[in-house]
Amino acid sequence: EVYPGFLQLSGFMSMNLDRHIIAHKDFFMHLVKHDGDNAEKHRDFYDEYLAVMDLTAEFYLQTVDTVFVRHALPKGEMTHRGTRIDPSAIRNVA
């Protein structure tokens, strides 16, 4: 079974729908005003934001359980490749 990426994207977008609508209106205005720099920033952001991938249902359900149900990372119970992750050792995040 597959969890389609467009469903995840729809969920993310619906949480901030007003902001996305405003961003697209602003994008249109940048194009009308020949403001290529700001229009390009919009394109770059949405090219990345809209790039989604389907996930196996197993992976999706495992992630939901680990991250949102059991809260494994803040409890210090999450592992990566068999090694327990120490949240206090995390120094930099994207």
C-alpha positions in Angstrom: 0.0 0.0 0.0 1.1 3.6 -0.7 0.5 6.9 1.1 0.4 9.4 -1.8 2.6 12.4 -1.5 -0.1 14.7 -2.7 -2.2 13.9 0.4 0.7 14.9 2.7 1.1 18.1 0.7 -2.6 18.9 0.9 -2.4 18.5 4.6 0.6 20.9 4.9 -0.9 23.5 2.7 -4.3 23.4 4.4 -2.7 24.3 7.7 -1.5 27.7 6.3 -3.9 28.1 3.3 -4.2 31.9 3.8 -0.4 32.4 3.6 -0.2 30.3 0.4 -3.0 32.3 -1.2 -1.3 35.6 -0.3 2.1 34.2 -1.5 0.6 33.3 -4.9 -1.1 36.7 -5.2 2.2 38.4 -4.4 4.0 36.2 -7.0 1.5 37.4 -9.6 2.1 41.0 -8.6 5.9 40.5 -8.8 5.4 39.1 -12.4 3.2 42.0 -13.4 5.8 44.5 -12.0 8.6 42.7 -13.7 10.2 42.0 -10.3 12.1 39.0 -11.4 14.2 38.6 -8.2 11.2 38.2 -5.9 9.3 36.1 -8.4 12.4 33.8 -8.6 12.5 33.4 -4.8 8.8 32.4 -4.9 9.5 29.8 -7.7 12.5 28.4 -5.8 10.5 28.0 -2.6 7.5 26.4 -4.2 9.6 24.2 -6.5 11.0 22.6 -3.4 7.8 22.8 -1.3 5.7 21.1 -3.9 8.2 18.3 -4.7 6.6 15.4 -2.9 7.1 11.7 -3.0 4.8 8.8 -2.3 5.6 6.8 0.8 5.0 3.2 1.6 2.1 2.9 4.0 4.4 1.0 6.4 7.0 3.8 6.5 4.3 6.5 7.0 2.6 4.6 9.8 5.9 3.8 11.5 6.9 7.5 11.3 3.5 8.7 12.8 3.9 6.1 15.6 7.5 6.9 16.4 7.3 10.7 16.2 3.7 11.7 17.1 2.3 8.8 19.1 5.3 7.6 21.2 7.3 10.9 21.1 10.5 8.8 20.8 12.9 11.6 20.1 12.3 13.8 23.1 12.1 10.8 25.3 15.5 9.6 24.1 14.1 6.4 22.7 14.6 7.0 19.0 17.3 5.1 17.2 19.0 5.5 13.9 20.7 2.4 12.3 20.6 0.7 15.7 22.1 3.6 17.7 20.1 5.5 20.2 19.8 9.2 19.4 20.7 11.6 22.3 18.6 14.7 21.8 21.0 16.8 23.8 23.8 16.0 21.3 21.8 17.7 18.5 23.6 21.0 17.8 22.3 22.1 14.4 19.0 21.7 12.6 18.0 22.8 9.1 
